[in-house]
């Protein structure tokens, strides 16, 4: 498996295509590659991502950098809202 972040600068569909073309069978999803605010991704948007994974015969293996986008979250911030 490979993280979709490996294919930074491309959209998720291209990341899936390139992952399969380079010999991977699984993909780890970088949420920020799907949307600037992944929590706001619509059901149709989530379905489109799943369809790309399936189209390229990949297995979803996990999620990477969950708190990276949007950037206002931080695990060790003194501010409770940020944390």
Phi and psi in radians as a Rosetta constraint file:
Dihedral C 1 N 2 CA 2 C 2 CIRCULARHARMONIC -2.448 0.35
Dihedral N 2 CA 2 C 2 N 3 CIRCULARHARMONIC 2.638 0.35
Dihedral C 2 N 3 CA 3 C 3 CIRCULARHARMONIC -1.416 0.35
Dihedral N 3 CA 3 C 3 N 4 CIRCULARHARMONIC 2.442 0.35
Dihedral C 3 N 4 CA 4 C 4 CIRCULARHARMONIC -1.044 0.35
Dihedral N 4 CA 4 C 4 N 5 CIRCULARHARMONIC -0.370 0.35
Dihedral C 4 N 5 CA 5 C 5 CIRCULARHARMONIC -1.056 0.35
Dihedral N 5 CA 5 C 5 N 6 CIRCULARHARMONIC -0.448 0.35
Dihedral C 5 N 6 CA 6 C 6 CIRCULARHARMONIC -0.990 0.35
Dihedral N 6 CA 6 C 6 N 7 CIRCULARHARMONIC -0.502 0.35
Dihedral C 6 N 7 CA 7 C 7 CIRCULARHARMONIC -1.846 0.35
Dihedral N 7 CA 7 C 7 N 8 CIRCULARHARMONIC 0.689 0.35
Dihedral C 7 N 8 CA 8 C 8 CIRCULARHARMONIC -0.941 0.35
Dihedral N 8 CA 8 C 8 N 9 CIRCULARHARMONIC 2.518 0.35
Dihedral C 8 N 9 CA 9 C 9 CIRCULARHARMONIC 1.609 0.35
Dihedral N 9 CA 9 C 9 N 10 CIRCULARHARMONIC -0.071 0.35
Dihedral C 9 N 10 CA 10 C 10 CIRCULARHARMONIC -2.010 0.35
Dihedral N 10 CA 10 C 10 N 11 CIRCULARHARMONIC 2.885 0.35
Dihedral C 10 N 11 CA 11 C 11 CIRCULARHARMONIC -1.422 0.35
Dihedral N 11 CA 11 C 11 N 12 CIRCULARHARMONIC 2.990 0.35
Dihedral C 11 N 12 CA 12 C 12 CIRCULARHARMONIC -1.124 0.35
Dihedral N 12 CA 12 C 12 N 13 CIRCULARHARMONIC -0.671 0.35
Dihedral C 12 N 13 CA 13 C 13 CIRCULARHARMONIC -1.055 0.35
Dihedral N 13 CA 13 C 13 N 14 CIRCULARHARMONIC -0.733 0.35
Dihedral C 13 N 14 CA 14 C 14 CIRCULARHARMONIC -1.183 0.35
Dihedral N 14 CA 14 C 14 N 15 CIRCULARHARMONIC -0.672 0.35
Dihedral C 14 N 15 CA 15 C 15 CIRCULARHARMONIC -1.047 0.35
Dihedral N 15 CA 15 C 15 N 16 CIRCULARHARMONIC -0.750 0.35
Dihedral C 15 N 16 CA 16 C 16 CIRCULARHARMONIC -1.106 0.35
Dihedral N 16 CA 16 C 16 N 17 CIRCULARHARMONIC -0.802 0.35
Dihedral C 16 N 17 CA 17 C 17 CIRCULARHARMONIC -1.056 0.35
Dihedral N 17 CA 17 C 17 N 18 CIRCULARHARMONIC -0.796 0.35
Dihedral C 17 N 18 CA 18 C 18 CIRCULARHARMONIC -1.213 0.35
Dihedral N 18 CA 18 C 18 N 19 CIRCULARHARMONIC -0.626 0.35
Dihedral C 18 N 19 CA 19 C 19 CIRCULARHARMONIC -1.052 0.35
Dihedral N 19 CA 19 C 19 N 20 CIRCULARHARMONIC -0.825 0.35
Dihedral C 19 N 20 CA 20 C 20 CIRCULARHARMONIC -1.148 0.35
Dihedral N 20 CA 20 C 20 N 21 CIRCULARHARMONIC -0.730 0.35
Dihedral C 20 N 21 CA 21 C 21 CIRCULARHARMONIC -1.123 0.35
Dihedral N 21 CA 21 C 21 N 22 CIRCULARHARMONIC -0.453 0.35
Dihedral C 21 N 22 CA 22 C 22 CIRCULARHARMONIC -1.683 0.35
Dihedral N 22 CA 22 C 22 N 23 CIRCULARHARMONIC 0.160 0.35
Dihedral C 22 N 23 CA 23 C 23 CIRCULARHARMONIC 1.777 0.35
Dihedral N 23 CA 23 C 23 N 24 CIRCULARHARMONIC 0.117 0.35
Dihedral C 23 N 24 CA 24 C 24 CIRCULARHARMONIC -1.509 0.35
Dihedral N 24 CA 24 C 24 N 25 CIRCULARHARMONIC 2.622 0.35
Dihedral C 24 N 25 CA 25 C 25 CIRCULARHARMONIC -1.927 0.35
Dihedral N 25 CA 25 C 25 N 26 CIRCULARHARMONIC -0.143 0.35
Dihedral C 25 N 26 CA 26 C 26 CIRCULARHARMONIC -2.417 0.35
Dihedral N 26 CA 26 C 26 N 27 CIRCULARHARMONIC 2.738 0.35
Dihedral C 26 N 27 CA 27 C 27 CIRCULARHARMONIC -2.373 0.35
Dihedral N 27 CA 27 C 27 N 28 CIRCULARHARMONIC 2.359 0.35
Dihedral C 27 N 28 CA 28 C 28 CIRCULARHARMONIC -1.709 0.35
Dihedral N 28 CA 28 C 28 N 29 CIRCULARHARMONIC 2.316 0.35
Dihedral C 28 N 29 CA 29 C 29 CIRCULARHARMONIC -1.672 0.35
Dihedral N 29 CA 29 C 29 N 30 CIRCULARHARMONIC 2.238 0.35
Dihedral C 29 N 30 CA 30 C 30 CIRCULARHARMONIC -1.586 0.35
Dihedral N 30 CA 30 C 30 N 31 CIRCULARHARMONIC 1.888 0.35
Dihedral C 30 N 31 CA 31 C 31 CIRCULARHARMONIC -0.936 0.35
Dihedral N 31 CA 31 C 31 N 32 CIRCULARHARMONIC -0.648 0.35
Dihedral C 31 N 32 CA 32 C 32 CIRCULARHARMONIC -1.102 0.35
Dihedral N 32 CA 32 C 32 N 33 CIRCULARHARMONIC -0.341 0.35
Dihedral C 32 N 33 CA 33 C 33 CIRCULARHARMONIC -1.348 0.35
Dihedral N 33 CA 33 C 33 N 34 CIRCULARHARMONIC -0.331 0.35
Dihedral C 33 N 34 CA 34 C 34 CIRCULARHARMONIC -1.531 0.35
Dihedral N 34 CA 34 C 34 N 35 CIRCULARHARMONIC -0.610 0.35
Dihedral C 34 N 35 CA 35 C 35 CIRCULARHARMONIC -2.935 0.35
Dihedral N 35 CA 35 C 35 N 36 CIRCULARHARMONIC 2.575 0.35
Dihedral C 35 N 36 CA 36 C 36 CIRCULARHARMONIC -1.031 0.35
Dihedral N 36 CA 36 C 36 N 37 CIRCULARHARMONIC -0.510 0.35
Dihedral C 36 N 37 CA 37 C 37 CIRCULARHARMONIC -2.244 0.35
Dihedral N 37 CA 37 C 37 N 38 CIRCULARHARMONIC 1.527 0.35
Dihedral C 37 N 38 CA 38 C 38 CIRCULARHARMONIC -0.977 0.35
Dihedral N 38 CA 38 C 38 N 39 CIRCULARHARMONIC -0.517 0.35
Dihedral C 38 N 39 CA 39 C 39 CIRCULARHARMONIC -1.160 0.35
Dihedral N 39 CA 39 C 39 N 40 CIRCULARHARMONIC -0.370 0.35
Dihedral C 39 N 40 CA 40 C 40 CIRCULARHARMONIC -1.606 0.35
Dihedral N 40 CA 40 C 40 N 41 CIRCULARHARMONIC 0.009 0.35
Dihedral C 40 N 41 CA 41 C 41 CIRCULARHARMONIC -1.096 0.35
Dihedral N 41 CA 41 C 41 N 42 CIRCULARHARMONIC 2.226 0.35
Dihedral C 41 N 42 CA 42 C 42 CIRCULARHARMONIC -1.214 0.35
Dihedral N 42 CA 42 C 42 N 43 CIRCULARHARMONIC 2.893 0.35
Dihedral C 42 N 43 CA 43 C 43 CIRCULARHARMONIC -1.031 0.35
Dihedral N 43 CA 43 C 43 N 44 CIRCULARHARMONIC -0.706 0.35
Dihedral C 43 N 44 CA 44 C 44 CIRCULARHARMONIC -1.130 0.35
Dihedral N 44 CA 44 C 44 N 45 CIRCULARHARMONIC -0.659 0.35
Dihedral C 44 N 45 CA 45 C 45 CIRCULARHARMONIC -1.154 0.35
Dihedral N 45 CA 45 C 45 N 46 CIRCULARHARMONIC -0.715 0.35
Dihedral C 45 N 46 CA 46 C 46 CIRCULARHARMONIC -1.152 0.35
Dihedral N 46 CA 46 C 46 N 47 CIRCULARHARMONIC -0.700 0.35
Dihedral C 46 N 47 CA 47 C 47 CIRCULARHARMONIC -1.112 0.35
Dihedral N 47 CA 47 C 47 N 48 CIRCULARHARMONIC -0.709 0.35
Dihedral C 47 N 48 CA 48 C 48 CIRCULARHARMONIC -1.098 0.35
Dihedral N 48 CA 48 C 48 N 49 CIRCULARHARMONIC -0.670 0.35
Dihedral C 48 N 49 CA 49 C 49 CIRCULARHARMONIC -1.140 0.35
Dihedral N 49 CA 49 C 49 N 50 CIRCULARHARMONIC -0.802 0.35
Dihedral C 49 N 50 CA 50 C 50 CIRCULARHARMONIC -1.055 0.35
Dihedral N 50 CA 50 C 50 N 51 CIRCULARHARMONIC -0.702 0.35
Dihedral C 50 N 51 CA 51 C 51 CIRCULARHARMONIC -1.119 0.35
Dihedral N 51 CA 51 C 51 N 52 CIRCULARHARMONIC -0.625 0.35
Dihedral C 51 N 52 CA 52 C 52 CIRCULARHARMONIC -1.161 0.35
Dihedral N 52 CA 52 C 52 N 53 CIRCULARHARMONIC -0.711 0.35
Dihedral C 52 N 53 CA 53 C 53 CIRCULARHARMONIC -1.055 0.35
Dihedral N 53 CA 53 C 53 N 54 CIRCULARHARMONIC -0.824 0.35
Dihedral C 53 N 54 CA 54 C 54 CIRCULARHARMONIC -1.172 0.35
Dihedral N 54 CA 54 C 54 N 55 CIRCULARHARMONIC -0.729 0.35
Dihedral C 54 N 55 CA 55 C 55 CIRCULARHARMONIC -0.994 0.35
Dihedral N 55 CA 55 C 55 N 56 CIRCULARHARMONIC -0.620 0.35
Dihedral C 55 N 56 CA 56 C 56 CIRCULARHARMONIC -1.719 0.35
Dihedral N 56 CA 56 C 56 N 57 CIRCULARHARMONIC 0.283 0.35
Dihedral C 56 N 57 CA 57 C 57 CIRCULARHARMONIC 0.929 0.35
Dihedral N 57 CA 57 C 57 N 58 CIRCULARHARMONIC 0.774 0.35
Dihedral C 57 N 58 CA 58 C 58 CIRCULARHARMONIC -1.858 0.35
Dihedral N 58 CA 58 C 58 N 59 CIRCULARHARMONIC 2.798 0.35
Dihedral C 58 N 59 CA 59 C 59 CIRCULARHARMONIC -1.878 0.35
Dihedral N 59 CA 59 C 59 N 60 CIRCULARHARMONIC 2.398 0.35
Dihedral C 59 N 60 CA 60 C 60 CIRCULARHARMONIC -1.299 0.35
Dihedral N 60 CA 60 C 60 N 61 CIRCULARHARMONIC 2.202 0.35
Dihedral C 60 N 61 CA 61 C 61 CIRCULARHARMONIC -2.017 0.35
Dihedral N 61 CA 61 C 61 N 62 CIRCULARHARMONIC -0.168 0.35
Dihedral C 61 N 62 CA 62 C 62 CIRCULARHARMONIC 2.788 0.35
Dihedral N 62 CA 62 C 62 N 63 CIRCULARHARMONIC -3.118 0.35
Dihedral C 62 N 63 CA 63 C 63 CIRCULARHARMONIC -2.116 0.35
Dihedral N 63 CA 63 C 63 N 64 CIRCULARHARMONIC 2.433 0.35
Dihedral C 63 N 64 CA 64 C 64 CIRCULARHARMONIC -2.012 0.35
Dihedral N 64 CA 64 C 64 N 65 CIRCULARHARMONIC 2.490 0.35
Dihedral C 64 N 65 CA 65 C 65 CIRCULARHARMONIC 0.927 0.35
Dihedral N 65 CA 65 C 65 N 66 CIRCULARHARMONIC 0.940 0.35
Dihedral C 65 N 66 CA 66 C 66 CIRCULARHARMONIC -1.021 0.35
Dihedral N 66 CA 66 C 66 N 67 CIRCULARHARMONIC -0.646 0.35
Dihedral C 66 N 67 CA 67 C 67 CIRCULARHARMONIC -1.575 0.35
Dihedral N 67 CA 67 C 67 N 68 CIRCULARHARMONIC 0.109 0.35
Dihedral C 67 N 68 CA 68 C 68 CIRCULARHARMONIC -1.338 0.35
Dihedral N 68 CA 68 C 68 N 69 CIRCULARHARMONIC -0.369 0.35
Dihedral C 68 N 69 CA 69 C 69 CIRCULARHARMONIC -2.577 0.35
Dihedral N 69 CA 69 C 69 N 70 CIRCULARHARMONIC 2.295 0.35
Dihedral C 69 N 70 CA 70 C 70 CIRCULARHARMONIC -1.175 0.35
Dihedral N 70 CA 70 C 70 N 71 CIRCULARHARMONIC 2.791 0.35
Dihedral C 70 N 71 CA 71 C 71 CIRCULARHARMONIC -1.355 0.35
Dihedral N 71 CA 71 C 71 N 72 CIRCULARHARMONIC 0.149 0.35
Dihedral C 71 N 72 CA 72 C 72 CIRCULARHARMONIC -1.488 0.35
Dihedral N 72 CA 72 C 72 N 73 CIRCULARHARMONIC -0.013 0.35
Dihedral C 72 N 73 CA 73 C 73 CIRCULARHARMONIC -1.732 0.35
Dihedral N 73 CA 73 C 73 N 74 CIRCULARHARMONIC 2.561 0.35
Dihedral C 73 N 74 CA 74 C 74 CIRCULARHARMONIC -2.749 0.35
Dihedral N 74 CA 74 C 74 N 75 CIRCULARHARMONIC 2.257 0.35
Dihedral C 74 N 75 CA 75 C 75 CIRCULARHARMONIC -1.152 0.35
Dihedral N 75 CA 75 C 75 N 76 CIRCULARHARMONIC -0.497 0.35
Dihedral C 75 N 76 CA 76 C 76 CIRCULARHARMONIC -1.952 0.35
Dihedral N 76 CA 76 C 76 N 77 CIRCULARHARMONIC 0.261 0.35
Dihedral C 76 N 77 CA 77 C 77 CIRCULARHARMONIC -1.163 0.35
Dihedral N 77 CA 77 C 77 N 78 CIRCULARHARMONIC 2.509 0.35
Dihedral C 77 N 78 CA 78 C 78 CIRCULARHARMONIC -1.260 0.35
Dihedral N 78 CA 78 C 78 N 79 CIRCULARHARMONIC -0.392 0.35
Dihedral C 78 N 79 CA 79 C 79 CIRCULARHARMONIC -1.384 0.35
Dihedral N 79 CA 79 C 79 N 80 CIRCULARHARMONIC 2.060 0.35
Dihedral C 79 N 80 CA 80 C 80 CIRCULARHARMONIC -1.072 0.35
Dihedral N 80 CA 80 C 80 N 81 CIRCULARHARMONIC -0.570 0.35
Dihedral C 80 N 81 CA 81 C 81 CIRCULARHARMONIC -1.161 0.35
Dihedral N 81 CA 81 C 81 N 82 CIRCULARHARMONIC -0.730 0.35
Dihedral C 81 N 82 CA 82 C 82 CIRCULARHARMONIC -1.201 0.35
Dihedral N 82 CA 82 C 82 N 83 CIRCULARHARMONIC -0.747 0.35
